[in-house]
């Protein structure tokens, strides 16, 4: 089993710092993520500037393309796929949307005005329309990734209309892109109501990455909000982590496991200490 450092392990740092922390904490690879990566690129750097910093250290994936209006979506897909290609990452990540949970909350509450220009994705669409709309973007992102020689992995977000394992499987069947895979994020699927049994039923070759993360129960009827539910140390929440790890292992999957955390208190601690402790936690769960 291989363990890669998600950028949340060094929460307040930079892309350059993420690489240094991943090496210092003994990871097998690093998963480079926005917004840090976009800040790096927006400052005038390119993926080529990361190559000497990595010095052969693997990048397990680059993310995340977020659902957005088409031109913005295509621009971000190209930028991140280019970086993945340059640094030798096999995967680029895409998240379902809207990514801004506040938009979902306001829509549910009926307070999202018609003149509000924030991206709302599939909100308000029928299930069939939502699947079709998301599938179109997944196919587009997969094609852009393929143009750069990389594979796409989809991460359904818990507060998005497309948030279940079954929905992701329908999308993959619809678009028929061999380079479209799945990220198994424990919190997103758990908060959406999926179970380890559904993960265990997945084909191993469909899983591209596993995000090992914890969270607290979301009250019935509430929109899952990671700033609230995930504000906890890994292992101190309500997700039965060992059951989810065992479900992934039972498929035969032997790829990247990435600890991911959104805990405010932990984010203020020494980043190498946090990253090392997370790595050891995942290593013990995988033992």
N, C-alpha and C positions, 0 to 999 in steps of 0.2 A: 504494500500500500504506500502511496506517495502523498505527502502533506505539503500543500502550498499555502503561502501566507496571503490572505486577503488584505487589502489595504486598510480595512477597519481596525486591524490589530495595532496599527500605528496611527491612530485616528486623526490627530491634528497635524500630521506631518506633510511631506511632499512626496512626489513620485520618486525622487532621488533618495529620500530618506527611507521609503518603503523597501527599496532594493537593499540598502545597507542593513536595515533591521532584519529582513528575511534571512540574509546571510549570517548575521551575528546570532540569530536565534535558532539556527540549525535547520531551517526549512529546506525542502528539496527543490522549491521553486517559489516564485512570487506571482500573484494575480494582480495585474495593474488595473486600476479602476479610476473612473471619473468620480468626483470633479477634479481630483488631483491631476489626473492625466490631461484633462482639458486645460487646466491652469498652466501646466508645463508647455503644452503646444501653443497656447495663446500668448505665452511670453516670448515666443519666437523660436523655441527649440523644435526639433523633429525626432522621429523615432530613431534616426541614425545617431543622435546624441546619447541615446540610452545604451547603445551597443557596447561602447568601452566601459560604461559603468557596470553593466551586467557581467562582462568579461567571461562569457560562457555560461553564466548562471541561468537556468531555464525560466521562462515565463509560461505559466500554465494556461493563461487566458488573459484577454484584454476586454474591458467592459466600461460602461454598458451603453449600448445603443438604446435610447429611450423612445417609445412611441411619441410622435410629434407630427406636426404638419409635414406633408411629403417632402418639401425641399429641405427643410431642416433635418428631417429623418435621414434622407439620402446623404446629405453632407456629413452627418455624424457617423453614419455607417461606413462611408469611404474613409474618413479620418482614422477611425479606430481599426478598420481592416488593414489600412496601410501600416499602422504601427505594429499590428500583430504580425504582418508579413515580414517587416524589417527585423523585428526582435526574435523571430522564429517561434512565435506562439501558435499552437495548433488551433486555438479557438478564439472567437470573438463573441461576446455576450449581448443578448437583447432582452429587455424587460418589457412586459405588457404595461399598458397605461390606462388612465393617466398616472404618471409617476407621483404627482403632487396629491397626497392623500387629502389635503384640504378641499380640493376640487370635488372629490368623491363625497366628503362629508357635507359640503354645501349643497351638492346636487340632491343627496338623500333628504336633506332638510328642506328642500324647496327654495333655498335662498341663492341659488346660482342663477344670476340674471341672464337673459338672452344676449345682452350686450357685453357679457364677460368674455374676454378674448383668450383666457387661459385654455389650454388644450384639454378636451374632455374625452377624447378617444371614443370608446364604444358605449359610454354612458347614455342611457335612454334608448338604445337599440334593442331589438328583440334578441334572444339568444342566438338565433340563426344569423342575424345581421352582424352581431358582435363577433361571432366566430369568423364570418367571411371577411369582415373588415380587418381583423387582426391577422388572419391567414395571409391576406394580401401583403401586409407589411413584413410578415415573417419570410414570405417567399422573396420579396424584394431584398431584404437584408441578407438572406442566404445567397442570393445571386451575386450581390456585391461582394460578400465574403469569398465566394467561389472565384470571382475575378481576381482576388488577391491570394488565392491558394490556401484559404483557411476555412474552417468549419464554424458554423453558427451554433450557439446553444441558447435556448430560450429559457428565461426565468419568469414564470407567471407570478405577478405580485398579488398578495392576499387581498388588497383593497380594490384591485382592478376587477372589471366584469369577467375577465379571462384569468382565472386563478386556480383551476383544478387540474389534476393529472389527466382526467378524462378529456378535458377540453384541449389540452396540449396534444394528446394523441390524435384527436380529430383533426387538428390543424396539420399535423405531420402527414396524416393520411391524405388530406385534401391537396396539399401543395406538392407532395411527392418529390422532395428535394433530399438527395442522399447526404448532403452536408448540413442538414438541420437536425440538431440533437436537443437534449433536455438537461437543464440544471436542476438537480434535486436540492431545493432549499428547504431545510426542515421547518423553519418557522412559517414561511409563506404557505406551504402545503398544509401544515398542522393547523394554522389559524383559519384556513379555508375549509377545514373539515375533512381533509384527506387523512389516510391512515398508513401505518407501516405496511399493512397487507397490500395496499395498492402499489406501493413502491416495490415490494417484493415480486409483484407480478410483471414488472417492466423487463423488457429485454436488456441485457447488460450493455449491448452495443449502442443502445439509444441514450445512455447516460454519459454526459461529457464531463460533468463536475458535480461534486456534492458539497453544499454549504452547510457546515455543522454549526448550528446556532440554537439558542434557547429563547424562551419567552414566557410571559405570564398569561394566564387565561384571559381571553377577550370576552367581556360580558355579552350575553346573547343580544342580538339586534344591533350591536355597535359595529362601526366600521373598524377593521383591524388597523391599528396605528402603531408602527414600529417604534416611534418615539416614546410610546407609553409601554407597550407590551414587551419590547425588546430591551428595555432599560434595566437590564439585569445581567449579572455575571453568568457565564456559561456553566451550567450545572446547578444553578440556584433557581431556575425557573420550573415550569410545569411540563416541559416536553420530555418524554422518556427517551433520552438521547441514545441509550444503548439499544433500545428496540429499533430506532430509526437507522442506526449504524448497522445493526444486524440485518435489517431488511435490505439495505444496499448491498452488503456483502453476499447475501443469499442469492442475488441475481447473478453473481459471478463477476460483478464490476470490480476492477482493480486499478482504477484511475485516480484522479486527483480528489483529495479531501481538503477542504479549505475552511478553517474556522472563521466565522464572521460574527462581529459583536457590535452592538450599539448601546453601550452602557456609559452614561455620562461620568460616573465616578471613576470607572476604570480608565476612561480616556484621558484622565488627568495624571495617571501614573506613568512611570518610566516605560517607554515604548518597547524596549527590548525585554524587560521583565514581563510585560503583558503578552507580547508575542511568544515568548518562550513558554510561558505557562499555558497559553492556549494550545501551542503545539504539543506539549506534553499531555494535556488533557485528551486531545484527539488521538494521540498515539496510544494512550491507555485504553480508550474506547475501542480502538481497532485491534488491540492485542487478543 
